[in-house]
């Protein structure tokens, strides 16, 4: 079937923005990704964090190259549950640096039915090709870092 | 106020709970199944805003304002599309995964009306199926896509429903639309729930059980322990060694044991109460392997010793024959614990009868054996305890022993209310017997032409905590370890040891899945040694009609092993990366055991009701019995109604096990049909109102070691040759499976068994592990390594119908054999690929290794 299947899109692994306080890893709202995108598939949201429009994105990689913090990677579009954080500080520090940071508590790992989630360098990472798209990681995340990017399940009230 | 829309109706969210629980418990939309509640199985898929989502994941509070659609909410035309497409494609077997599949299919087709096969496979990758191997479900979705594009569905094909026709099964509609009921779909008035407290240690002495705090919880109706069992404290299908609950002062045998049974008004209350039962244990060191169990100073798992069974099967003089053989090879093999992973976790609902009896609705492979176990435990006469099947979501051997039925019955016994006991997926993985791990050693001697002179073998099996069907499995492993070949010097010693691991018992293949891996691997090694191809060595040694098997049986004209080999020869020769294996498997229990098929046809309200105490566990029994009746009587399909197995109404037709129903119950059905035909020759059906026609067949066989020159161990054997063809990159391209079934009553169902059995053993060979740590299973469905739809290679079925079986219209059961030669064929393919001998399962050094 080739590279186009399953559909991949870009994803910004950060969500704090103006709600963060001292996280040195996160999105600074520089807008370089927005500039780089040729089809308007990425914009800065209300919290000054870059956000991808999965419907428009064609996974060309230009925003990934442009991001000075290395926050943007590809994800499999159907694997809609992702931890939107790149903070590698250990739990206590991470907790104080942003209200939506991953504190590496491991709740997602524990609740994943198939071992698709791992904590790598104090931050949760999901292997999209192993993911069963059940959402247990997201619904059990105490920090509401793991969200449903398809917008169906509202993790944050 | 938060609200949610389900099937276009608006509901206020009063109490927050998972969407799955809301849909099932509050709205009784039971098409949405609870296969695991862990996010792993996919049976709970629903559409939310058009997207397929697992309902066990989100809570209602996360779905404010969202629109949920279940299969019940489809419009009539869409339902009909799927019923037609899935039925005609043969996509429906046990049916438990089907509503979830339909949901995922609709989510795909709504966005992509003409998907490629690859896109379909991807769309259902998170829907696990254990029966079909996915192929016919993918076919069904392809066909549904075609039908959706039409304004009006094409006319239904005309089916005669005679033997040999690919008719859609008679329960497709209820399974696709989700109206069909499995025991967990029962929500009866006044129903209570039960839950079991299990030990944290595989081996520990139970010092005390304090139920007082649990009993004090509001909504708890009772907490029962072993002292509350009215009848036998131990049950068991063959050996009664299985404690219903462990009494104070006794030892636990494994972590799946029951210590206490809690009854409450809701499942939630029961779960809370379970945590309040305080049990004091003296933890002991568990026996976790047969090698530990066999030591003189080993802890005793069961009084009477740790050796459950020693089977010594022999004919001629294997030692002598091997010693004079030109080529002699010896090798060791090892196969692991495997889990059935049927999609429907065990569940039973017991209901009190007015006359003081108890009626149990259950999911089991045999209503009579389960009734026997329940009645013994209750100390009640058997005619006061009845067991009735509902739809059953798969078994594969794992539902032969009582699992939830006796616990539900005990609650009804005391509380006189309907009682539901459902095992969680975790409990299911802990509780029911698994496939025996076996360590084997084979020695094979051949002459210069590769003709087998003699085989000697030894098997050590871990039979776990209880006997279950361990004895017969070991026996079958031993008798079939010889392979389907023409030689008469054979000797095998099999040992089954009790340990504190979960029990091992019946699992598709019944011991032969393991020993076949051994003997078939030896055949390939021997072919190399002799300098002929693995195909050739089998063709030279294959048993043929009139030949004598290593067990002494003279095989009949229906023996079609050679034909299965011939059917794959061209494919084998033209694929350098093809591995091959053969096998035979008994149909019918055999070895002198009672093996009755019984069918009673009752004429009621102008219809013929099929009453047979034989369970359909997804294999499509009702459909083929209907076809047999139509064929022999000339009635139409609409004249016939298939009734679920029920001890109160149907005669005992034995367990759905040993690939026996098509052959044994099929023959009983044929006999009943002939009687009905005789009557129909004189009067039309309406004038036979109230009459009954009974057919019985005893598959008579000789016991093992019978003092006759040529014992008839089994009334029929199926034969098969399977090929595994690899791609250049080492992934599996295709499995070709040639099966001699004598007569295919429903070829669509035969293919379904082939495809499903092969995929099951693809997992056995390449990816599946039932992980155990010191007697404690990991217990996660999502980590078993089951094959998913987007990774499954193609399976090509070749059905061979060799006449010669004098009973049952010539039909030989196929339930197990499809799962048997696959693993050795795959190992053989990898041997061709890189010349590495792989003697352990799951196979190492493959792209599938986890």
Interface residues (C-beta under 8 A of the other chain):
Chain A: X1 X5 X6 X78 X112 X113 X114 X115 X132 X133 X134 X135 X136 X138 X139 X150 X152 X153 X154 X155 X157
Chain B: X36 X38 X39 X40 X42 X48 X49 X51 X53 X54 X56 X57 X58 X59 X61 X62 X63 X64 X66 X116 X118 X119 X122 X126 X780 X781 X782 X783
